[in-house]
Amino acid sequence: MNERIRIKTVRLIDENGQQVGVVTTDEARQMAHERGFDLVEIVPTCTPPVCKIMDYGKYKYEQHKKERQAKHKHHVVHIKELQLSPKIEEHDFQVRIKHARDFIHRGDKVLVTLEFKGREITHKELGVNLMNRFIQSLSDITKVDEPLKSTGRRMAMMLVHK
């Protein structure tokens, strides 16, 4: 910007977006100061570098505004965990289904885990049946991202929006 540009010649674009051509940096700086603007290097990798006459403060403000809008539109996908047990009651199961639907509609992934306690581990088929029932209950809006995995006393699977 302005005096920090050390190159002898630059390709100049005026404040209206019209190309002036290749001029010396001193001439370009002089033109910018006469018009009450700054000389800003836009493309430093070209030969000669491209400079534009503009209001640098306004340019920075516009860039910041664009970044904020892009950040605002961007949704970060979170992983929400729902825990089940092989002896879960029907109402509690339906509450977990409702929460999973809410998370999926929001755009998040849902990690469904089932933990066996004590001697429940001897009846793994109950856990598998429960997890399959959970998948069936949400099959209209979800698909299985990571299939059911059993590690020790724990079963887990990941659901995402279709």
C-alpha positions in Angstrom: 0.0 0.0 0.0 1.2 3.5 -0.9 4.9 4.0 0.1 5.4 0.3 0.9 5.3 -0.6 -2.8 8.9 -0.9 -3.8 8.5 -2.0 -7.5 9.5 0.5 -10.2 6.5 -0.1 -12.5 3.0 -1.3 -11.9 -0.1 -2.1 -14.0 -2.6 0.5 -12.7 -6.4 0.3 -12.4 -8.1 3.5 -11.4 -10.9 3.9 -8.8 -13.6 3.3 -11.5 -12.1 -0.1 -12.5 -10.7 1.2 -15.8 -7.2 0.0 -16.7 -4.8 2.9 -17.0 -1.8 0.8 -18.2 1.8 0.3 -17.1 3.1 3.3 -15.2 5.8 4.0 -12.7 5.0 3.6 -9.1 5.7 7.3 -8.3 3.1 8.3 -11.0 0.6 5.9 -9.7 1.1 7.1 -6.1 0.8 10.7 -7.3 -2.5 10.0 -9.1 -3.9 8.2 -6.0 -3.0 11.1 -3.7 -4.5 13.7 -6.1 -7.8 11.8 -6.1 -7.8 11.3 -2.3 -7.3 7.6 -2.4 -4.7 5.0 -1.6 -2.6 2.9 -4.0 -3.1 -0.8 -3.1 -1.2 -3.7 -4.6 -3.9 -6.3 -5.6 -1.9 -9.0 -7.5 1.7 -9.0 -6.4 2.6 -12.2 -8.3 2.1 -10.7 -11.9 4.8 -9.0 -13.8 4.4 -6.1 -13.4 2.2 -6.2 -10.2 -1.3 -5.0 -10.5 -2.2 -2.0 -8.3 -5.5 -0.2 -7.9 -6.5 3.2 -6.7 -9.0 2.8 -3.9 -10.0 3.7 -0.4 -8.1 1.2 1.6 -10.2 1.5 4.8 -13.4 0.9 2.8 -11.7 -2.1 1.1 -10.7 -3.7 4.4 -14.3 -3.1 5.8 -15.8 -4.8 2.8 -13.5 -7.8 3.1 -14.3 -8.1 6.8 -18.0 -7.9 6.1 -17.7 -10.7 3.4 -15.8 -12.9 5.9 -18.5 -12.4 8.5 -21.3 -13.3 6.1 -19.4 -16.4 5.0 -18.8 -17.4 8.6 -22.5 -16.8 9.5 -23.8 -19.0 6.6 -21.4 -21.8 7.5 -22.8 -24.6 9.8 -20.3 -26.6 11.8 -21.3 -30.2 12.0 -21.3 -31.4 15.6 -21.4 -35.0 16.8 -24.2 -35.5 19.3 -24.1 -38.6 21.5 -27.2 -40.5 22.6 -26.7 -43.3 25.2 -29.0 -46.3 25.4 -29.1 -49.3 27.7 -30.4 -52.8 26.9 -33.2 -52.4 29.5 -34.4 -49.0 28.3 -38.1 -48.4 28.8 -40.3 -47.5 25.8 -40.9 -43.9 26.8 -37.2 -43.3 27.3 -36.5 -44.9 23.9 -39.1 -42.6 22.2 -37.4 -39.5 23.9 -34.0 -40.6 22.5 -35.7 -40.9 19.0 -37.1 -37.4 19.3 -33.7 -36.0 20.3 -32.0 -37.8 17.4 -34.6 -36.3 15.0 -33.9 -32.8 16.3 -30.2 -33.2 16.0 -30.5 -34.6 12.5 -32.8 -31.8 11.4 -30.2 -29.3 12.7 -27.5 -30.9 10.5 -25.5 -32.7 13.2 -24.3 -36.3 13.2 -25.7 -38.6 15.9 -23.5 -41.1 17.7 -25.7 -43.8 19.3 -24.0 -45.8 22.0 -25.2 -48.7 24.0 -23.3 -49.9 27.1 -23.8 -53.2 28.8 -23.5 -53.3 32.6 -22.8 -56.4 34.6 -24.1 -59.6 33.2 -26.1 -57.9 30.4 -23.1 -58.6 28.1 -24.2 -62.2 27.8 -27.3 -61.1 25.9 -25.7 -59.1 23.1 -28.6 -59.9 20.8 -30.8 -57.6 22.9 -28.5 -54.7 22.2 -28.3 -55.5 18.4 -32.1 -55.7 18.2 -32.4 -52.4 20.1 -30.0 -50.7 17.8 -31.7 -52.1 14.7 -35.0 -50.8 16.1 -33.4 -47.4 16.5 -32.3 -47.4 12.9 -35.8 -48.4 11.7 -37.4 -45.6 13.7 -35.3 -43.0 12.0 -35.0 -44.6 8.6 -37.1 -41.9 6.9 -34.5 -39.1 7.6 -31.3 -40.9 8.4 -28.8 -43.3 7.0 -26.0 -45.2 8.8 -22.7 -43.4 8.4 -20.7 -45.9 10.5 -22.2 -49.3 11.0 -22.7 -50.9 14.3 -19.4 -51.8 16.0 -19.0 -53.7 19.2 -16.0 -53.1 21.3 -15.9 -54.8 24.7 -19.0 -53.7 26.7 -20.0 -51.0 24.3 -21.8 -50.9 20.9 -21.8 -47.7 18.8 -23.0 -46.5 15.4 -23.1 -43.1 13.6 -26.2 -41.7 11.9 -26.3 -38.8 9.4 -29.0 -37.0 7.4 -30.0 -38.7 4.1 
